[in-house]
Amino acid sequence: MSRALINKYNIAGPRYTSYPTVPYWNQDTFSLNNWKGSLVKSFKESNKSEGISLYIHLPFCESLCTFCGCNKRITKQHSVESPYINAVLKEWQLYLQLFNEKPVIKEMHLGGGTPTFFSPENLERLIKGILEDAVLAEDYEFSFEGHPNNTTKAHLEALYNLGFRRVSFGVQDYNETVQKAIHRVQPFENVKRVTELAYEVGYTSVGHDIIFGLPFQTLEHVKETILKTKELLPDRLAFYSYAHVPWIKGNGQRGFSDTDLPSAELKRAQYELGKELLAEVGYHEIGMDHFALKSDALYKSMEHGKLHRNFMGYTASKTQAMIGLGVSSISDSWYGFAQNVKGIKEYYQLLEKNMIPVYRGHILNKEDLTIRRHILNLMCGLKTEWSANNLSFPELPEALIRLKEMETDGLLTINSNSIEVTKKGQPFVRNICMAFDLLLQRKQPNTQLFSMTV
């Protein structure tokens, strides 16, 4: 990739895990009642046909990783586990009261924070409490995020016995200098241990999360990390660009200076090298920043045109409704988004009042739904069209004008009623989506809201 293209298109832009993106949510048209209504509508339309997804946020960590942009609470006091689980189960009960039938759970994911901060016994209590008043879809998928340093065989066995078959481990980078800078020291031996343990227990999909663009990270560091990853051959990989947004995430991302970070050109070289090394052993690029072996469900989903993207990233299956439980979790009814309060104390207080602990959100209008579909098409399938699916919109000609220069640069092709991202343009898919983002185009931010696209 040329330096000129990187310099030209390396601008701040959304990752598009939603549209509208969170900074452009309209609080004036949002209310808790509107959100409940949108969810009930979605549930009635889709529960029997496809079920729902659950995301459960478990925010506690024993130490702070300075690369992390997640909502987390740092503590070594494990007495926090039980009250938090009680609260999440209470929130789930409040949602159940909205429905006239048992929800069919197709997908459940435990994220954090560090889900394996919780004891196996408490995780078992949480999941059993969730499933008590629900039924499972025939093709359900349960997954969780594990920390290589504290995930035990007991964790893996307890969750396996509850139906979990996919686990992802946060690796980031194996170089000791980089690990110390991001405060995430974990030897390769720890990752090897839990990866092999997961397969031994019976997990059918093991993933590793790797990050490029970290402080002090060089091309050689990325090469070393990928070569070690190839030794273990996990089923899928998230190969993320580090999102440096300290103005949003506070002191956690200020453990190093901007000058310690690789340049945009070096970041892209890190990604291209990693991709090349992964391809040598059979990994295929999935959408943006993801890779999978042909045997993994994520690859099969891409092949069959069923890849989906939401606040959990890329998923192999889609449900119209996704409920987020726990502090800061985001729910998606397709017709609306809702985010929970971020403070644990406030979360508990609202639940004590029998209130679903939402503090902001967005109800999508007709235009939002159209643009959302285009952006999902591009992020998941690298193409979109607007005649057959009634996806035309008044400002489409202006969007195509914005894309014309990208077409000249070889990033996409514009046809009479569709566009398609080229192989050369795949690293710039976020930039291409931005041309469709009407809210962003109408009101460009005065300050930087998003990470850099390259």
N, C-alpha and C positions, 0 to 999 in steps of 0.2 A: 504494500500500500504506500502511495507516495506521501511524502511529507506535506506537499501542497494540499492534498485532500484532507489530511488530518488537521492541519492548521485551519483550513476553511470551515470544516464542519464540527470541530471540537468546541461546542457551545453548551451552555447549561440547558438541560432538557429533561422531561419526565421519563421514568421507566415504564410508564403506562401499565401498571398493575390495576388501574381503574381509569375510566373516563366518565365524567370529568375527574381530573386529578384533584387531590384533597385541597390544595390552595384555592381552587375555583369552585368549591362547593358553595351553594347558595343557602345561607342560613335563614334568609328571609322567608323562604317557602318551605322550610323544614320544621317539623315538629315531631315529638314522640308519637303522637297519634297518627300522623301521616305515615311515619315509618312503619308502625304496626299494621296499618291498612295495606301498605305495599307488600309487606311480608305475607300477610294472610292471603292476599290475591295470588301471589307467587306460589305459595304452599298449595292452594286449591288447584292451581293449574298443573303443578309438576310433581307433587309428592308421590302419587301412585305410579306415574310414568317413569320417573327417574330418581326420586328420593331427594334428600338434602345433604349438604356438606356441613361439617362442624369444624371450626378452628378453635382450639383451646389454648389461651396464652398463659404460660406458667413463667412468671417474670423473675424468679429468684436466681441469683448467681452468687457463688462464694467469692469471686474476685471480678474486677472490672477489666474487660478486654477493650482496649482503646480504639480498635477499629470498628466497634459495634455501634450500629445505629438503632438497635431495638430498644423497646421500653423495658428496663430491667431494674431490679432492686438488689443491691449488694448486701449480703448478710451471711454469717456463718451459723445463725440461730435457726435450727431446723424446726423449732416450735411454731414457725410461721406456716408450716405446711397444712396442718389440719384446718385452721380457720379459713385458709384460702380455698381449700377444696369444698368446705361447707358453703362458702359464698358462691362458688361456681355452680354447684348443684342447685342452690337457691335460684340463681339466675336462669338456669335451664328450666326449672319448674315454672318460672314466670312466663317463659316463652311457650311452654307446653299448654298453658292456660289459653293461649290465643287460638289453638288449633282444635278442630272437631274430630280429629282422628290421630292415631299414633304416627309420629314421623317415621319415615323409612330412611335410615341412615346409609348413604352410599359411600361417603368419604369422611374420615375423621383424621385430623392432624394435630399433634401436640407440638407447639413451638414455644419459643421463649426469647429471652431468659435461657434457662437451662432446665428442660424437663426432667433430666436425670439428677437434678438437685433433690427431687422428691424421692422418698423411699419407694421401693417396689410395692410395699403394702399400701401406701397412700395412693399411688398411681392406680393400683387395682381397685381401691375403694372409689376413686373418681370415675373410672371407666364403667364399673358395674353400676354406679349410680346413674350415669348417663343412659346406659342401655336398658335399665329397668323399665322405662316407659317408652321404649322405641322398638322397632323391628329392623332387621338388617336386610339390605338389598342383596340379591343373589350374588352380585359381583362387587360387593363392598371392598373398600381398601382403607386400611388403617395404617398410619405412619407416624413416626416421631423423630425428633432431633435429639441426638445423644452427644454428650461431651466425651471424647476419648479418654480423658483422665479419670472420669468418675462413673462411667457406664459399666455396670457389673453384669455377670452372667445372670444374677437374680433379676436385674432390671429386664434383660432381654427375654428371659423365660416367662416372667410374669406378664409382660405385654404380649408375647407370642401366644400365650394361653388364652388371652382375651381377643385374639384375632388379628394382631398386628403382624404384617409381613414385610413392611418396608421401614428401613431406618436410614437416616443420613447423619454422618459424623462431620463436625466442623474441623477441617484440617488447616486451612488458610495457607500456610507455608512451613516447610521443614527447616529453614535456615534459622539458626539460633539467634543471630543478630536481629533478624526481622521479628522473630517470636518475642524477644525481649522488648522491642519497641512497641509492639501491640499488646504486650502483657498477656500473651497466650503461649506459654511454654509447654509443649507436649511432644515428647520424643516420638520418632517413627515407630518404635517398639510398642507404644501405647495404642497407636492407630492400628497397627498390625494385629495386636491382641484382640481388640474389640471387633475388628472386621472379621477375623477368623472365627471368633466366638459367635457372631451373628449368623454366619453360614452354618456353623455347627449346630446351633439351636434350631435352624430351619428357615431363617428369613430368605425370601426369594428375590429381594431387591435391596441391595446395600448401596448407598450413595456417599460420596465425599464432596464437601464444599471447599473449593480452593479460591483464593483471591489473588488477583494481580494488581499492580499499582500501589502496593503497600510501601510504607516508609523503608528506605534503605534497600529495597528489593531490586535485584539486578536480573539480567537475562539468565545468568548462570544459576541464580537461586530458583527461578521458575523452572528451568530445565531439570534441576535436581529434584524439585518437588514432583514434577510430572513423571520422571523416571521412577521415583519411589512409588508413585501412584500406580504405575503400570505393573509393578511387582505384585500388587494386591488385586488389581483388575476389578474394581467395584463396578456394579452394573450401570450406574449413571453418575454423572458429575455435574455440579454447578460450578462454572469457572467464571466467577464474578469480577467485574471491575470495582475496585474499592471506591466507595462513594464518600468523598471527603466533604462533609457538610457540618463543620463544627459550630457554625452560627445557628444551626437548628438543634444539634445534639448536645451542645454544652461542653463542659470540661472533659468529657470522656474522649473526645477526639482532638484534644489539645496536648496530648502527651508527646508531641513532636511538632516540628514546624513545617510550613508548606515547602520549604527548601529541601526537606528530607524526602519528599515524594518524587517518584520518577516523572520525567516529562511526559507530555501526551504522546510524543513519538515513541519513547521507550515503552510506555504502557501498551501501545498498540503492538509493538514488536514482541512484547511478552505474550500477548494473547495469540498472535500469529504463530509464534514458536510453539506454544502449548498446544494449539490446535493441530499443527503439523505432527507433533510427537504423538498426540492422541490418535490421530487418523491411522498412524502406522500399525496400531494394534486393534483397529476395528471400531473406534468410537466415531459416532456420527453427530454432527452439530444439529441441535434441536432449537429452532427459534433463535433466541438471543441468549448467549451465555450458558447454554446447557448442552450436555453431550450424553449419549447413551449407546450401549451395545445393542445390536440388532435384537437380542433376546429380551430386552427390557420393555416394559409396557409403554414407556414414554416414546420410544422409537416406533413401536407398533401404532400408537395413537397418531403420531405424525404421518406415518405411511397411509393411514386410513382417513386422514383429514379430520380427526377428532380432537386434536390438541386444543387445550383450553388454557387461559391465563386469567388469574385473579390475584387477590392480595397474598396468596401463598406462592405466587410465581406460576410456572408452567405445571399443569396437571394432565394426567393421562385421560381423565374423564371429566365430564361437565355436569354440574347441577345448576338449575336456575337459581335456587336459593342456597345461600351459605350463611350460617349463623356463627358469629364470633362470640365466644364466652371468655370472660376474664378481663382484667384491666387492659385498656387501650385497644382491645380487639375490634376489628372492623367487620361488620356484617354487610351482606349484599343480597338484595331481593331481586336483582336485575332491574327493577323499577326504582330502586333507591339504595342508598348507602347509609350506614349509621355506625358511629364510632363510640366506644365506651370511654368513660372518664379514665384518666391516666393515673390518678393517685389511688393507692390502695385504701386509704382511710375513707375517702369520698365514695369509693366503690362499695365498701362495706355499709356506709351510712345510707346510701340510696337503696340497697337491697333490704336493709332493715325496715325501710318504709314501703317495701313491696313494689319498688319502682325498677323497671329495666334501666340499668345505669348508663344510658346513652347521653352524650353531651353535645354532639354535633352530627351533621349528616347532610344528605342532598337527595332530593326527589327529582328523578330524571324527567325532562319533558320530551316531546316528540323529536326535537332536534338532537338532544343528548343521546337518545336511543339510537338514532341513525349514525351519528359520529362514533358512538361506542362500538357499533358493529364494524365499521370500517377499520377502526384501530385494532380491534381484536383480530380481524381478518389478516391485517398486515403483520401483527406481532406473532400470530400463530401459523399463518399459511403463506406469508410474504407476497400476498396479492389480494386485491379487492375489486369488486365491480359494482355498478350502480343502476343497471337497467332491469335485469331479471328479478332482482330482489327488492325492488322499490326503494333503493337506497340512494336515490338522487336527492340533492338538497340545493336550495337557492344559491349558496355560495360555492358550489362545486367548481364553476369556471375559475374563480379566484384561487382555489386550492390547486388546481391544475397549473395555473400560471406560476405559483410558488414552486411547483415540482419541476418546471421546465428546465431550470438550470441543473438540477440533479440528474435529469435525463441526459442532458448534454455531457455531464461528467460520467455517464455510464452507470449510474446507481440504480436506475429503473427504466422500464419502458412504459410509455403512455399509449394506450390503445383507444378505440372509439368509445368504449364503455367500461374500461378497466385499466388498472395499472398492475405491474408485476415487478417486484424487487429483483435485481440481478444478483449474481454471486458477489460481484464487486460491491454492490450496495448493501449487502446483508449487515455488515458492521455499522451501517448508518440508518438502520431501520427506525430508530427513535427519531432521527431528524426527519425522516419521511412522514412518520406519524404526526409530527408537529405541524406539517402543512395542512392536515385535516382538523387540527385542534382549534376549533373556532373560538373557544373561550380564551385561549392563549393568544391567538392572533388579534382579537379585539382589545385585549388588555394585557400588553406586555408588562411583566413585573419591573418595578423600579430597582429592586434588589435581587440578588441571586437566591432563587427558591429551590433549585434542583442541582443535582450533581452534573458533572460534565459528561457529554454523550460518548466521547471516545476515551 
